[in-house]
Amino acid sequence: MDFSLPPMIEDVRVRTRAFIETHVIPLEDDLDAYDDHENIRLDLLRELRAKAQAERLWCPQLPVARGGMGLSHVGWAAMYEEANRSIFGPAVFNCAAPDDGNMNLLNLVGTEAQKERWLMPIARGDARSSFVMTEPHPGGGSDPTMIRTRAERRGDKWVISGRKWFITGAAGAEHFILIARTSDDARKGLTAFLFHRDQPGWGILRRIPIMGPEEHGGHCEVAFDGLEIGDDNVLMQVGDGLKATQIRLGPARLTHCMRWLGLAKRSLSIAQAYIDEREGFGIRLRDRESVRIALGEAAHRIEIGRLLVMKAAWKLDQGERARVEVSMAKIHVADTLHHAVDTAIQLNGARGYSKDTVLEWIYRYARQARLVDGASEVHRMVIGDAYASQGDGLWNWGH
């Protein structure tokens, strides 16, 4: 059993780490580098993206023919972890949510015409995108079968009515993937549609204020009242919306974990640098047994998370859905991110609670991890159902 990275992936990992250290992390200390929602300023982002493209660190999730790096899921895991050692990193390499998952979905299931119109502008960095699924109660959230937004056939168009919320990136997106109900069939009742920001019949009601820093474009509440979409902008087939959602969200949940591991590792590195220098009561913090135990526990959890992520990534590369493996990684890494940054803040004391480091940014961001792309409770049910049906067969080494 070989846990080493193939040379090509190791090269990408090393170059990504060097890029982050040289070009991105230094910007975090510059208050002028941030926009009003605590993300990187868009003009700076454009400059860094140009540098990333020049160094062939761009769109790792897309094939080379589409302007990407053609990496496997294992390759994503190695690169994304290094990319998110900076809070700005994933956006620089065009592997941040929601564009990351949307590009992967469009590349996998879009027609050639749809890829040219809807995928390639995102891949080039000319447009951003959003995935429009979650709804207010009593609509769909973690359970997409509860979706109430409807698409009704009128002549040669689909007419959309309904409401969505917590739509990530909507205020800055041009391209949207919408999940709406086209029938009441339990498995084939949803359909995925593509639409552009400039089309009439929809609008953003509000940008929802949230606890943490935001992705570009925020988290929005959106209303549909007569948006018209033609058959050429149906993604996959009518009734395949649930399938499209599953294709998108499986890998997207895992890429969240890949990125979160980078933030967890960065948190510990900030803590380590501080305790190496800080003294109290005649002893350096690093020499206190309780401090070493705290760091050891966090490092232990991070390594478990890395192994869970890599196993799930490997299974995806074998063509498997890896649903249980992704759920296991999602639960563990979400908890690990919070634990790691909480530990780092505690060891930094008041400095960690201040804005003198990015720890408080990461801490506020970390709380969403147990909610996004399926709450932890939902993933525990997935694992529990798998164990109920498979028993000891749940634990296997693959084939």
N, C-alpha and C positions, 0 to 999 in steps of 0.2 A: 504494500500500500504506500503510494508515493504522495506526500503532501507538498512537494516543491512545485513552484510555478514554472510553466514552460518558459524558456528564455525570452520569447517575444513578449509575453505578458509581464514578466519581471522587468523587462526594459521599459514597458509602458508605465508600470508602477513607479519605477525609480524616476523617470522623467516627469511624471505627474507630481510626485513629492517635491522635486526640485523646483518646478514651476510654482507650486503653491508657496514654498518657502521664500522664493525670490520675488515674485510679483504680486501675490495676493495677501498673505498674512500681514505684511507691513501696512496695508491700507486699513486694516481693522482699527488701528490706533488713531486714525485721522477722522475726526468727527465730520469733516466736510465730505468724506467719501460716502456717507449714508444719505438715503432719501428720507422723505417724511415718515416712511413706514418701517424704518430701521433695516432696509436692505441696501445693497450697493447702488450708487447713483448710476443711472442708465448710460450716461456718456462715458463713465469709467468702465462700465461693463463692456461697452462696445470696443473700447481700446484693448481690454484684456482678451476679449474674444478674438480679435484680430491676431494677437500674439499667439493664442492657443492654436488657432488654425494654421499659422505659419509653422508651428512646432509639431503639427500633425497630432494634436491632442483635442479632437473635436468629434462629437457625435459617436461615442463608442458603441452605441446600441444599433447603429445602422450599417448596412453593408458598404463596402468601399465604392461600389457602383452608385450609391446614393450619397456620396460625400462623407461617409462615416469611416470608422476604423475597423469594422467587421469583427469586433471582439465577441467571444463566447460569453455566456453568463458568468463563468468563472473569471473571465477577463474583466467583466463589469465589476465583480466583487472586489478584485484587487485594485482597480482604478478608482472606483467610487469612494472606497474607504480613504484613500489618499486625498481625493478631491475635497472631501468634506472635513479635512483637518482645518480648513478655513470655513467660516460661516458663509463666505461668498463663493466658495469653490465650485460647486456643481453647476451653477448658472454660467460660469466662465467657460466650461467645457461643453455646454449644451446637454447636460445630463441631469438637470433639476426637474422636479415635479412641478406642474403636470405635463410639460412638454415631453419629458422622457418617456412616460408611458403612452402618451398619445402618438408619438412618432413610432414606437415599437408596434402598436396596434395597426396604424395605417400601413406600415411597411409589410406586416404579415397578411393582412386581409383586404387592403384596398385594391381597386382596379388600377391599371396603369394610368388611366386618366385621372383618377382620384389622387393617386400618389403625386402626379405632376402638379395638380392644382392645390391640394391640401397639405401634403407632406413636405414637398421640397422647399417651400418658403420657410417652414419651421426649421428644416435641416440646414438651410443656409444662414439662419439667424435673422431673416428678414421679417418674420412674423412670430407671434407667440400664440399659444392655444389653450383651450380649457375643455375639461370633461364635465358634462352637465348631466348629473344623475340624481344627487341627493335632494330630497324634498322635505318640507315641513310636515309634521304630524297632521293627518294620518297617512302620509305618503311614504315612499320608500327611502330607507337609509341603508343600514347594513343588509337589509333584506330587499333586494331589487324587485322581487315579485310584488311588492306593495306599491309600486310606482303608479301614480294617478294621472300624471301629465299625459294628454292624449294627442295622437296624430290621426286625423280623420281624412279619409279619401274624398276629395272633391275634384271631379274631372281628372286632369292629369297631374294634380298636385296633392301633397299632404299638408293639411292645415293643423298647426300646433296650438294647443291651449293648455295652460296650467302654470304651475309655479315651482321653482327650484330654489334651494338656498345652500350656503356654504360652498359655493362654486369657486374653487381655487383658480385665481388668475383671471377671472372674468373681466375685470375692469381694464386689463391691459391686453386682452386677447383679440385677435382678428379671426381666428379659425376655431370652430367649436364642434365637438362631438356630443350629440344629444341623444339620450335614451328616453324614448316615449312609448306609450302603450298604443298598439294598433289592433289588439283584440283581447278577449278575456281568457284566452288559452293559457293554461298554467305554465307551460314550457315555451310556447312560441308566441306569447302575447306581446313581447317587446321588440322594438326595432331601433337600430342605431342610424342616426341621420347626421349629415354634415351641413353646416351653414356658416355664413360670413357675418362679421360684426355689422356691416352696412345694410344688411337686409332688413326691411321693415317688418313689424309685427311682433317685436319683442323689445324688452328693455331691462336695464338694471334698476331695481327699486332702491337699493342701498348697498353700500360697502359695509359689511358687518364688522363692528369693532371686536377685536379678539384680545386675549390675554397676552399673547406673545408677539414677536416680530413677524412680519408677513412676507409671503412670496410676492413678487411683482404682480400687481393686479388684484391683490387682496383676496377676500372671501365674500362673495356677493350673493344677494338675494335677487332672483331674476324672474320676470313674469313673461308669459307667452300669450299673445292675444291676436292670433291670425297669421303667424309666421308661415310662409308657404315654402315648401321644399319639394323639388322634383325627384323623380325616380333615379336620376343619374347621381343624386347625392344621398341615396340609401347606401349605407355601409354594410357589406355582405348582402343578405337577402331579407326581405320582409319576414319578421318573426325570429330573426337571429340576434336580437338585441341582448338577450341574456348570455348567449354564447360570446358575443363581442365583449361584454362586460367581464366575463370570466377570463377571456384571453388577455385582456388588458390588465386586470387587477392582480392576477397571480404573480407575474414577474414584477409588477409595480410595487406590491407589498414587499417583495424581497429587496428591490433597489432602495426603498426607504431604509431597510435594515442595514444595507451596505453603507449608506451615507451616515446613518446614526452611529455606526461603529467608529467612523472617523471623528465625529464630534465627541464621542466618549473618550477616545484616545487623546484627543487634543486637551480635554479637560484634565486628564491625569498628568499630561506633560506640563501644563501650567502649574498644577499643584506641586509636582516634583521640583520644578525650578524654584518655587517659593520656599519649600521646606529645606532645600539644600542650603539656603542662605539665612533663613530666619532662625534666630536664637531666642530662647526664653528660659529663665531660671537656670542659666548657666549651661544650657545644652542646646544643640541644634535640633530643630523639630525632626529632621530625618533620622536622628539617632534615638528617638523615643519609640519604644516597642509598639505602643498603641497606634502611632502614626503609620509605621510600617505595616501593621496588621490591616489598617483601613485601606491603604493603597493596594496591598496584596489581595484583599477581597474584591476590590473593584477590578483589578487586572485579571483576576480569575474569572469573573463574570464576563468580561470583554472577550477573553479567549474562548470561552464556551460559545458565546454569540458568533464569533468568527467561524468556528467549526460548524455550527448549525447552518449558518448562511452558505458556507462553501458546499456542504452536503446538498442543500436544496438547489444551489446553482448547478452543481454537477448533475443532479437528477433532471433539471430542466434541459441541460445540454444533451442528455440521453433521449430527449423527446417525451419525457414523462411530465405529468401535470404537477407533481410534487406538492399536492395540496396540503397534506399533513405536515410535510417538512417546512413549507413556507409558514404555516400557522405556528409551528413550534418556534421558528426563528423570530417571527413577528412578536409573539408574546415576550420571549426572553430578551430580545434586543431593546424593545420599548422600555422594559423595566430597567435594563442595564444602563441605558442612556441616562435616565433620571438618577439612578444610584451613583453613577460615576461623577456627574456634574455636582450632585449634592455633596458627595465626599470632597470634591475639589474645593467647593465653596467653604465647607467647614474648615478645611485645612488652611485656606487663605484668610479665614476670619473676615473682618470688616472689608478688607480689600476684595474678597470674592463677592461680597454683596454689593459692592460699588460697581460703577461703570468703568473702572480703571482696567478691567480685563473683560473678555467676552463671556466670562462664566455666567453672569446674570442673564445675558442674552440667550445662551444655550439652555439655561435652567427654565426660562419661560417658554422657550420653544419646545423643550422636552416633554412638557405635559400633554401635548397633543398626540404624542407617539402612541399612547394606549387607546386612542380614539380613531385616528384616521385609517382609512382602508379596512374598516372592520374593527370594532372594539375588541379588546382582549378577551372579553367574555364569549364573544362569538367564535373566536379562534379556539378557545378551550372546548367549546361544544363540538367543533369540527374534529378535534383530536379525540374527545370522548366518544363520539359516534364511530370514529375509525377503530378505536380500541374495542368497542362493543361488538363490532362486526368481525374484526380480525383476531382479537385476542393476542396471544404471543406473536402472531404473525405480523403485528405492527412493527416489531423490532427485527429488521433483517439487514443484511449487508448489500442488498441489491443483486443484480444478475449481470 
